[in-house]
Amino acid sequence: MAEEVNYIEYKGRAFVRENDTICYGNMTDKCILYMLIMSYKKFGDTEIPDTVLIQVLSTDKTKSFADRIIKQGEKKGLFEAMDIGVIWLERALAS
């Protein structure tokens, strides 16, 4: 029997982080938002994400990984990355 897992949600979609990788969206949708934290910077005693790779990826497993990339970019800071990434994802889901 499969164990039910409860994820943090943001705007009705799952938000999952493991180390430097963040996935946002539902795997049952046609695409998800994938973010990779590429570098950090110091803020006081804490390290915060600095450079973040953003990708809107198709969930179609019949395509190669390169063909699954719908849109890609890079932003400074997690807030900017999430802000533009959510817009890209919503546009891709609406098309």
NORUR-V613127 format. One record per backbone hydrogen bond with DSSP energy under -1.0 kcal/mol. NH is the residue of the N-H (numbers start at 0). CO is the residue of the C=O. E is the energy in kcal/mol with one decimal. If there is no record, write none. Layout:
# NORUR-V613127
nh=NH co=CO e=E
nh=NH co=CO e=E
This chain:
# NORUR-V613127
nh=9 co=12 e=-2.5
nh=12 co=9 e=-1.5
nh=14 co=7 e=-2.8
nh=15 co=22 e=-2.9
nh=17 co=20 e=-2.6
nh=20 co=17 e=-2.2
nh=21 co=34 e=-2.9
nh=22 co=15 e=-2.9
nh=23 co=32 e=-2.9
nh=24 co=13 e=-2.4
nh=28 co=25 e=-2.0
nh=31 co=56 e=-2.4
nh=32 co=23 e=-3.0
nh=33 co=54 e=-3.3
nh=34 co=21 e=-3.0
nh=35 co=52 e=-2.2
nh=36 co=19 e=-2.9
nh=37 co=50 e=-2.8
nh=38 co=50 e=-1.3
nh=40 co=47 e=-2.5
nh=42 co=45 e=-3.5
nh=45 co=42 e=-1.7
nh=47 co=40 e=-2.9
nh=49 co=38 e=-3.3
nh=51 co=74 e=-2.8
nh=52 co=35 e=-2.9
nh=53 co=72 e=-3.2
nh=54 co=33 e=-2.6
nh=55 co=70 e=-2.7
nh=56 co=31 e=-2.5
nh=57 co=67 e=-3.0
nh=58 co=29 e=-1.9
nh=62 co=59 e=-1.4
nh=67 co=63 e=-1.1
nh=69 co=55 e=-3.1
nh=70 co=55 e=-1.2
nh=72 co=53 e=-2.4
nh=74 co=51 e=-2.4
nh=76 co=49 e=-4.6
nh=80 co=76 e=-1.9
nh=81 co=77 e=-2.7
nh=82 co=78 e=-2.7
nh=83 co=79 e=-2.4
nh=84 co=80 e=-2.4
nh=85 co=81 e=-2.4
nh=86 co=82 e=-1.2
nh=87 co=83 e=-2.6
nh=88 co=84 e=-2.5
nh=89 co=85 e=-2.6
nh=90 co=86 e=-2.3
nh=91 co=87 e=-2.4
nh=92 co=88 e=-2.6
nh=93 co=89 e=-1.7
nh=94 co=90 e=-1.3
